[in-house]
Amino acid sequence: MLNRIILIGRLTRDPELRYTGQGTPVCSFGLAVNRPKRKDAEEQTDFIDIVAWRHNADFAANYLTKGRLVAVEGRLQIRPWVAQDGSKRKSAEVVADSLQGLDKPRTDGGEGPAPMPDADVEPSGDEGADYAAYEDPFQGE
């Protein structure tokens, strides 16, 4: 079986960096991804929630801002949760294994995008979505 997603899109909001109880960084942001346009049809856009952990979380928080173009490689995760009214819900999100900034405004007066460092970190496979209850498996190392 394979659960692999590769997306290129623009951030819909600034990344939100938080830390688990064990101090592991986790960052979330939205990504707007355009669908391929068909003849005589309006362009459609999907809005996808992205979650990044550890080095990827730090990269997103330090280098990405709303509107920036980014490539995300990761896996789809369906997370169940209970709403305030007690109803059971599900949310789909992409857990990022790799982030790559594809543009950045130049501060040196040059034209065109400036390259950004990559946050390409091997996934540990133990990232979870319940951030408050997440126990860092590397705690104490």
Secondary structure, DSSP 8 states (H G I E B T S, - for coil): ----EEEEEEESS--EEEE-TT--EEEEEEEEEE----TT----EEEEEEEEEHHHHHHHHHH--TT-EEEEEEEEEEEEEE-TTS-EEEEEEEEEEEEEE-----SSS-SS-----EEE----S---S-GGG---TTTT-
